[in-house]
Amino acid sequence: MEESTALITNDAAVLGILALILGAIFHTSRSSHPAFKKFYKYVPTLLLCYFIPSLFNSAGIIDGEQSRLYFVASRYLLPATLVLLTLSIDLDAIMRLGPKALIMFGTGTIGILLGGPVAILVFSVVSPETVGGQGPDAVWRGLTTVAGSWIGGSANQVAMKEVFEVGDELFSAMVAVDVMVASIWLAFLLYLAGESKLIDARLGADTTALEELKRRVAEFQAKHARIPTLTDLMVISAVGFGIMGLSHVLADGITPWIEANAPFLERFSLTSSFFWLIVFATTAGLILSFTPARGLEGAGASTVGSAMLYILVATIGMGMDIMAIFERPGIFLVGGVWMVVHAVLLLSVGRAIKAPTFYLAVGSQANVGGAASAPIVASAFHPTLAPVGVLLAVLGYAVGTYAAWICGQLMRVAAG
């Protein structure tokens, strides 16, 4: 490994810098100062969590390629994050949201799942070089990370990077595509929130269920929320990291067996130990959601998981070179076509079933933005609806690993 020329190479110091960046972002995003309020009205917090560490990397202050922080975050924090975000899922509550909410969420997932292959097929005709490449630099591999982010979230994005063995330089471009395109779409959804009453009236959408939903959400919050104790936090840590350790053991056991007995499964990434690590962690979280462990959500299990997630996001941003935006401009058009497919399918189904704008917007953002921004969109309709965004986003985390992998295989076929 070549010696780094970055100004700061000590990973302990780099971690401290990332923590300071995240702390400053979240502190200012909640500030009542008019300048900050106006700034964060237009600039998503998540975008800064990627972008600022990338500036430090591009300026040579830190070196994301040489640092081991991403490896630690992806192997240790990521599985624990998935456990803590999925154990809180309440399938009964999701079903009570009504069929239209689930239909719109499912439509959003299908729109992303199909949009990637469609975009590749389109550019295979008009600009084959844009979606070309071989090995770790094959564009379809890089796009699997966008699928992971847009179906589940940052955790699933990292999972797809490792499962499909995406090159670091290509991944930098894909992170930029993910953040920029998703931010433009987020701005459009927030615009819809402001016009939702007019749109719903024109569509003849029945919004009476939303009022009942607001009441149920308020009751649920009052019943389960509590101030976490040290014991709560230690138990949350035990569950997250305990399952993480068990998932590593299981993944290390099944991978050699598959390699020896079914080597043909390598083309589907089933010989990747990281794939099984993520699958076992996600599945364990889903199983725990049917046990008393789900009560840990009242003590902030998903909040702890989200904190780990943002550390992971910062380590991803640390490896992103913002100059990649200018080196691969065509990739942004691929992402744009992909998002158009998602949007057209959502708008078409929403109009056909007369779904309230809220279900369309949150169903989409629960896929594209995950737990980081789905609550933002939900609260734009009404503050008490923010947990609904979290609820659907957690469902996105649950299906993201599986759906993104399927999308990746479809894009592999589309790329020939």
Phi, psi and omega per residue, in radians:
M1 nan 2.275 -3.128
E2 -1.192 2.558 3.128
E3 -1.215 2.347 -3.089
S4 -1.270 2.511 3.090
T5 -1.780 0.131 -3.128
A6 -1.169 2.708 -3.142
L7 -1.146 -0.683 -3.129
I8 -2.118 2.093 -3.097
T9 -2.042 -0.172 3.130
N10 -1.309 2.076 -3.071
D11 -1.109 -0.510 3.088
A12 -1.120 -0.739 3.108
A13 -1.188 -0.672 3.126
V14 -1.126 -0.740 3.100
L15 -1.068 -0.691 3.090
G16 -1.087 -0.700 3.114
I17 -1.118 -0.787 3.135
L18 -1.085 -0.700 3.119
A19 -1.119 -0.709 3.110
L20 -1.135 -0.694 3.118
I21 -1.091 -0.843 -3.130
L22 -1.104 -0.744 3.123
G23 -1.069 -0.750 -3.141
A24 -1.145 -0.709 -3.136
I25 -1.089 -0.870 -3.074
F26 -1.237 -0.588 3.108
H27 -1.148 -0.817 -3.116
T28 -1.250 -0.516 -3.138
S29 -1.187 -0.370 3.111
R30 -1.791 0.092 -3.116
S31 -1.241 2.575 3.092
S32 -1.568 -0.001 3.136
H33 -1.107 2.288 -3.084
P34 -0.949 -0.669 -3.105
A35 -1.123 -0.781 3.129
F36 -1.187 -0.675 -3.137
K37 -1.107 -0.709 3.129
K38 -1.206 -0.704 -3.123
F39 -1.087 -0.856 -3.081
Y40 -1.347 -0.128 3.031
K41 -1.206 -0.501 -3.080
Y42 -1.946 -0.385 -3.095
V43 -1.950 1.990 -3.137
P44 -1.134 2.483 3.114
T45 -1.017 -0.756 -3.105
L46 -1.040 -0.645 3.124
L47 -1.055 -0.741 3.138
L48 -1.166 -0.603 -3.140
C49 -1.126 -0.517 3.007
Y50 -1.432 -0.825 -2.875
F51 -1.259 -0.785 -3.078
I52 -1.114 -0.820 3.054
P53 -1.028 -0.581 3.126
S54 -1.162 -0.579 3.077
L55 -1.122 -0.719 3.095
F56 -1.097 -0.652 3.135
N57 -1.229 -0.805 -3.109
S58 -1.155 -0.521 -3.135
A59 -1.440 -0.090 3.120
G60 1.422 0.229 3.106
I61 -1.309 -0.719 3.053
I62 -2.239 2.925 -3.107
D63 -2.222 1.746 -3.111
G64 -1.140 -0.525 -3.100
E65 -1.243 -0.646 -3.100
Q66 -1.509 -0.379 -3.097
S67 -1.209 2.605 3.097
R68 -1.704 0.046 -3.058
L69 -1.138 -0.674 3.132
Y70 -1.102 -0.730 3.139
F71 -1.055 -0.804 -3.141
V72 -1.105 -0.785 -3.114
A73 -1.134 -0.703 -3.083
S74 -1.303 -0.552 -3.096
R75 -1.582 -0.511 -3.060
Y76 -1.912 -0.869 -3.103
L77 -1.312 -0.675 -3.082
L78 -1.038 -0.904 3.122
P79 -1.055 -0.709 3.114
A80 -1.122 -0.666 3.098
T81 -1.054 -0.807 -3.127
L82 -1.083 -0.686 3.110
V83 -1.089 -0.855 -3.056
L84 -1.229 -0.485 3.127
L85 -1.432 -0.480 -3.098
T86 -1.648 -0.401 -3.119
L87 -1.183 -0.295 -3.112
S88 -1.542 -0.056 -3.069
I89 -1.145 2.353 3.137
D90 -2.058 1.656 -3.074
L91 -1.098 -0.600 3.103
D92 -1.098 -0.754 3.140
A93 -1.132 -0.663 3.113
I94 -1.116 -0.726 3.118
M95 -1.124 -0.582 3.139
R96 -1.262 -0.218 3.076
L97 -1.151 -0.301 3.130
G98 1.762 2.729 -3.080
P99 -1.111 -0.579 -3.089
K100 -1.147 -0.657 3.118
A101 -1.105 -0.779 -3.131
L102 -1.228 -0.615 3.101
I103 -1.091 -0.763 -3.122
M104 -1.214 -0.647 3.072
F105 -1.113 -0.822 3.134
G106 -1.098 -0.658 3.098
T107 -1.107 -0.706 3.090
G108 -1.065 -0.743 3.120
T109 -1.108 -0.806 3.139
I110 -1.116 -0.650 3.121
G111 -1.070 -0.688 3.086
I112 -1.261 -0.749 -3.090
L113 -1.066 -0.696 -3.135
L114 -1.542 -0.477 -3.077
G115 -1.097 -0.647 3.129
G116 -1.073 -0.964 3.098
P117 -1.037 -0.679 3.129
V118 -1.093 -0.770 3.135
A119 -1.078 -0.713 3.118
I120 -1.124 -0.749 3.127
L121 -1.093 -0.715 3.132
V122 -1.076 -0.846 -3.091
F123 -1.331 -0.333 3.033
S124 -1.125 -0.421 3.129
V125 -1.596 -0.837 -3.021
V126 -1.527 -0.485 -3.113
S127 -2.738 1.324 -3.053
P128 -1.001 -0.590 -3.102
E129 -1.154 -0.432 -3.129
T130 -1.171 -0.554 -3.105
V131 -2.005 0.480 -3.135
G132 -1.617 -2.611 -3.138
G133 1.752 2.772 -3.125
Q134 -2.252 2.721 3.060
G135 1.014 -2.442 -3.119
P136 -1.091 -0.315 -3.132
D137 -1.689 0.126 3.080
A138 -1.149 2.238 -3.040
V139 -1.057 -0.636 -3.133
W140 -1.057 -0.601 3.093
R141 -1.116 -0.792 3.128
G142 -1.069 -0.666 -3.122
L143 -1.170 -0.364 3.078
T144 -1.105 -0.515 3.116
T145 -1.245 -0.572 3.057
V146 -1.183 -0.704 3.082
A147 -1.043 -0.754 3.124
G148 -1.061 -0.719 3.139
S149 -1.221 -0.753 -3.034
W150 -1.405 -0.280 3.053
I151 -1.695 -0.680 -3.112
G152 -2.039 -1.135 -3.099
G153 2.779 -2.939 -3.077
S154 -1.057 -0.618 3.136
A155 -1.095 -0.773 3.126
N156 -1.217 -0.522 3.100
Q157 -1.086 -0.821 3.121
V158 -1.126 -0.669 3.126
A159 -1.030 -0.776 -3.129
M160 -1.181 -0.589 3.097
K161 -1.035 -0.762 -3.104
E162 -1.339 -0.723 -3.102
V163 -1.096 -0.765 -3.086
F164 -1.686 0.132 3.025
E165 0.923 1.029 -3.114
V166 -1.417 2.342 3.104
G167 -1.118 2.583 -3.059
D168 -1.091 -0.729 -3.120
E169 -1.134 -0.746 3.107
L170 -1.137 -0.676 -3.135
F171 -1.090 -0.652 3.101
S172 -1.012 -0.762 3.129
A173 -1.149 -0.670 -3.098
M174 -1.218 -0.632 3.065
V175 -1.087 -0.723 3.117
A176 -1.107 -0.740 3.089
V177 -1.064 -0.839 -3.141
D178 -0.958 -0.945 -3.032
V179 -1.169 -0.805 -3.057
M180 -1.197 -0.870 -3.110
V181 -1.137 -0.746 3.140
A182 -1.135 -0.586 3.133
S183 -1.192 -0.684 3.087
I184 -1.116 -0.731 3.124
W185 -1.152 -0.667 3.098
L186 -1.055 -0.747 3.124
A187 -1.061 -0.674 3.121
F188 -1.156 -0.718 3.136
L189 -1.143 -0.662 3.100
L190 -1.158 -0.577 3.045
Y191 -1.132 -0.746 3.104
L192 -1.043 -0.639 -3.138
A193 -1.067 -0.698 3.139
G194 -1.217 -0.413 -3.125
E195 -1.887 0.245 -2.966
S196 -1.097 -0.695 -3.108
K197 -1.110 -0.722 3.129
L198 -1.176 -0.753 -3.129
I199 -1.137 -0.782 -3.141
D200 -1.091 -0.668 3.131
A201 -1.137 -0.715 -3.138
R202 -1.192 -0.622 -3.139
L203 -1.419 -0.264 -3.069
G204 1.268 0.514 -3.115
A205 -1.274 2.452 3.114
D206 -1.541 1.978 -3.093
T207 -1.844 0.161 -3.118
T208 -1.100 -0.550 -3.141
A209 -1.141 -0.490 3.139
L210 -1.145 -0.653 3.122
E211 -1.138 -0.699 3.076
E212 -1.160 -0.628 3.117
L213 -1.119 -0.740 3.110
K214 -1.036 -0.719 -3.135
R215 -1.148 -0.753 -3.126
R216 -1.137 -0.712 -3.137
V217 -1.099 -0.759 3.129
A218 -1.074 -0.710 3.119
E219 -1.148 -0.726 3.140
F220 -1.094 -0.764 3.137
Q221 -1.069 -0.786 -3.112
A222 -1.129 -0.554 -3.070
K223 -1.388 -0.639 -2.970
H224 -1.832 -0.416 -3.059
A225 -1.204 2.434 3.066
R226 -2.689 2.787 3.089
I227 -1.330 2.131 -3.094
P228 -1.183 2.441 3.062
T229 -1.705 3.022 3.092
L230 -1.054 -0.691 3.113
T231 -1.057 -0.763 3.109
D232 -1.003 -0.826 -3.091
L233 -1.161 -0.632 3.114
M234 -1.205 -0.652 3.102
V235 -1.187 -0.732 3.091
I236 -1.025 -0.777 3.117
S237 -1.120 -0.703 -3.136
A238 -1.091 -0.772 -3.138
V239 -1.138 -0.861 -3.093
G240 -1.089 -0.905 -3.083
F241 -1.384 -0.466 3.068
G242 -1.133 -0.824 3.093
I243 -1.146 -0.623 3.085
M244 -1.016 -0.825 -3.139
G245 -1.112 -0.760 3.118
L246 -1.104 -0.682 3.126
S247 -1.107 -0.674 3.077
H248 -1.076 -0.779 -3.131
V249 -1.068 -0.818 -3.129
L250 -1.145 -0.735 -3.141
A251 -1.130 -0.710 3.125
D252 -1.174 -0.403 3.133
G253 -1.486 -0.715 -3.045
I254 -1.393 -0.520 -3.075
T255 -1.101 -0.878 3.110
P256 -1.067 -0.589 -3.140
W257 -1.130 -0.759 3.133
I258 -1.161 -0.729 3.129
E259 -1.048 -0.622 -3.105
A260 -1.436 -0.592 -3.010
N261 -1.865 -0.379 -3.139
A262 -2.506 1.082 -3.066
P263 -1.083 -0.379 -3.137
F264 -1.136 -0.296 -3.134
L265 -1.305 -0.080 3.140
E266 -1.085 -0.586 -3.115
R267 -1.143 -0.341 3.093
F268 -1.756 0.221 3.113
S269 1.173 0.292 -3.115
L270 -1.429 -0.025 3.026
T271 -1.732 0.176 3.099
S272 -1.547 2.102 3.128
S273 -1.139 -0.530 3.135
F274 -1.169 -0.652 3.090
F275 -1.010 -0.840 -3.119
W276 -1.206 -0.559 3.072
L277 -1.031 -0.805 -3.125
I278 -1.222 -0.720 3.136
V279 -1.089 -0.791 -3.122
F280 -1.143 -0.699 -3.139
A281 -1.153 -0.788 3.142
T282 -1.121 -0.781 -3.136
T283 -1.108 -0.709 3.118
A284 -1.097 -0.701 3.103
G285 -1.099 -0.700 3.109
L286 -1.135 -0.720 3.111
I287 -1.099 -0.739 -3.135
L288 -1.129 -0.422 -3.131
S289 -1.164 -0.264 3.102
F290 -1.703 0.111 -3.106
T291 -2.043 3.024 3.085
P292 -1.052 -0.252 3.129
A293 -1.052 -0.402 3.125
R294 -1.091 -0.389 3.102
G295 -1.117 -0.290 3.106
L296 -1.133 -0.313 3.105
E297 -1.098 -0.585 3.114
G298 -1.101 -0.442 3.115
A299 -1.644 0.037 3.050
G300 1.757 0.551 3.141
A301 -1.029 -0.800 -3.121
S302 -1.220 -0.472 3.088
T303 -1.186 -0.761 3.078
V304 -1.091 -0.749 3.107
G305 -1.081 -0.678 3.134
S306 -1.166 -0.639 3.103
A307 -1.092 -0.753 3.075
M308 -1.093 -0.674 -3.117
L309 -1.087 -0.722 -3.113
Y310 -1.231 -0.522 3.013
I311 -1.112 -0.744 3.088
L312 -1.070 -0.766 3.125
V313 -1.027 -0.741 -3.134
A314 -1.131 -0.681 3.112
T315 -1.197 -0.536 3.049
I316 -1.170 -0.835 3.132
G317 -1.054 -0.592 3.138
M318 -1.075 -0.480 3.134
G319 -1.645 0.055 -3.080
M320 -1.617 2.285 3.080
D321 -1.757 1.984 -3.066
I322 -1.133 -0.316 3.103
M323 -1.217 -0.294 3.120
A324 -1.094 -0.413 3.107
I325 -1.048 -0.694 -3.080
F326 -1.483 -0.360 -3.122
E327 -1.403 -0.457 -3.102
R328 -2.294 1.076 -3.095
P329 -1.106 -0.524 -3.119
G330 -1.107 -0.496 -3.130
I331 -1.105 -0.551 3.133
F332 -1.175 -0.587 3.073
L333 -1.191 -0.637 3.064
V334 -1.064 -0.801 3.100
G335 -1.091 -0.628 3.117
G336 -1.150 -0.771 3.099
V337 -1.083 -0.730 3.122
W338 -1.005 -0.830 -3.118
M339 -1.194 -0.567 3.092
V340 -1.106 -0.724 3.093
V341 -1.047 -0.790 3.110
H342 -1.039 -0.800 -3.087
A343 -1.184 -0.776 -3.119
V344 -1.095 -0.729 3.132
L345 -1.133 -0.757 3.123
L346 -1.091 -0.848 -3.108
L347 -1.128 -0.648 -3.132
S348 -1.179 -0.837 -3.140
V349 -1.177 -0.718 3.128
G350 -1.041 -0.719 3.125
R351 -1.227 -0.655 -3.105
A352 -1.142 -0.679 -3.104
I353 -1.735 0.052 -3.140
K354 0.977 0.817 3.137
A355 -1.334 2.446 3.053
P356 -1.006 2.585 -3.141
T357 -0.983 -0.558 3.133
F358 -1.009 -0.801 -3.116
Y359 -1.141 -0.669 3.119
L360 -1.118 -0.870 -3.063
A361 -1.166 -0.822 -3.105
V362 -1.281 -0.626 3.078
G363 -1.062 -0.651 3.093
S364 -1.249 -0.878 -3.033
Q365 -1.229 -0.450 3.052
A366 -1.095 -0.465 3.039
N367 -1.489 -1.041 -2.976
V368 -1.213 -0.713 -3.053
G369 -1.782 -0.402 -3.127
G370 1.214 -2.814 -3.063
A371 -1.151 -0.280 -3.113
A372 -1.286 -0.642 -3.049
S373 -2.170 -0.257 3.099
A374 -1.008 -0.712 3.084
P375 -1.110 -0.525 3.122
I376 -1.119 -0.806 3.131
V377 -1.144 -0.755 -3.127
A378 -1.083 -0.770 -3.110
S379 -1.230 -0.332 3.069
A380 -1.159 -0.436 3.067
F381 -1.459 -0.776 3.067
H382 -2.919 2.358 -3.088
P383 -0.949 -0.622 -3.096
T384 -1.257 -0.182 -3.113
L385 -1.587 -0.056 -3.132
A386 -0.954 -0.756 3.125
P387 -1.069 -0.445 3.095
V388 -1.138 -0.668 3.065
G389 -1.072 -0.734 3.112
V390 -1.109 -0.751 -3.094
L391 -1.042 -0.847 3.132
L392 -1.225 -0.575 3.107
A393 -1.146 -0.665 3.081
V394 -1.095 -0.670 3.051
L395 -1.074 -0.640 3.087
G396 -1.094 -0.724 3.074
Y397 -1.066 -0.673 -3.080
A398 -1.146 -0.723 -3.094
V399 -1.659 -0.208 -3.034
G400 -1.050 -0.767 -3.120
T401 -1.035 -0.790 -3.077
Y402 -1.308 -0.825 -3.094
A403 -1.162 -0.675 3.134
A404 -1.152 -0.641 3.097
W405 -1.127 -0.734 3.100
I406 -1.100 -0.767 3.105
C407 -1.042 -0.712 3.111
G408 -1.057 -0.732 3.124
Q409 -1.166 -0.668 3.102
L410 -1.136 -0.671 3.125
M411 -1.217 -0.585 3.072
R412 -1.062 -0.760 3.119
V413 -1.169 -0.750 -3.133
A414 -1.091 -0.571 -3.132
A415 -1.380 -0.124 3.091
G416 1.393 nan nan
